[in-house]
Amino acid sequence: MKNIIITGTSRGIGYELALQFAKAGHQVLAVSRKIPQTLLGNENITCLSVDLSNESELEKVKDFLSKSWKQIDAVVHNAGRLLLKPFSETSQEDFENIYKVNVFGVANLTRICLPYLQKGSHVVTISSMGGIQGSLKFAGLSAYSSSKGAVITLSELLAEEYKERGIAFNVLALGSVQTEMLAEAFPGYQAPITASEMADYICNFTLTGNKYFNGKVLQVSSTNP
């Protein structure tokens, strides 16, 4: 049984991840702004309502860890905020709002978790193919895709900084998955992979991927977008 933190569990991949880890017998801390009622009744899931864009709200996670868990075996940074807007209309505030969740939220939560991460722990950040250098890019996603590129570099740096402690940091850059967020970015597009199917892949990678990878970016994509 492992202790696993997952962000962005109100819907989509994060929601499915929480259920799959819990079903396998692991203890899950599900962090999201909105808490699905269907997660509350699960004895292996603890839900915390946290706005990752507000650093002070992460004190809820810090408080939970200090009282309930002695160690963290894995963290899945799955939460993400999307903005679809032409660059000429994208303000600094727009960029800041995206980066507060997609980059600063990842950094701040990781910092809180560090004292509880032991040798063999695995921190997985869910990025996007849009953040991969040289990949196909799409108009209107300048804030979102650049933020997903930023967390790739952050993860590579953390892997180097904490390798002596035996903590692995890896990134999964996802292609299209049939989620609400995909529908917002590409209305009408039908992805070949469901949220549940992708969650199954991420679940297995989280539990075993650190045996084979550290500081790596795996491109999990079969289509464009």
Helices and strands as residue ranges (DSSP letters): E 3-7, H 12-23, E 27-32, H 37-40, E 45-49, G 55-58, H 59-68, E 72-77, G 87-89, H 92-99, I 100-104, H 105-113, G 114-116, E 117-128, G 129-131, H 142-161, G 163-165, E 168-174, H 180-185, H 195-208, G 209-211, E 217-220
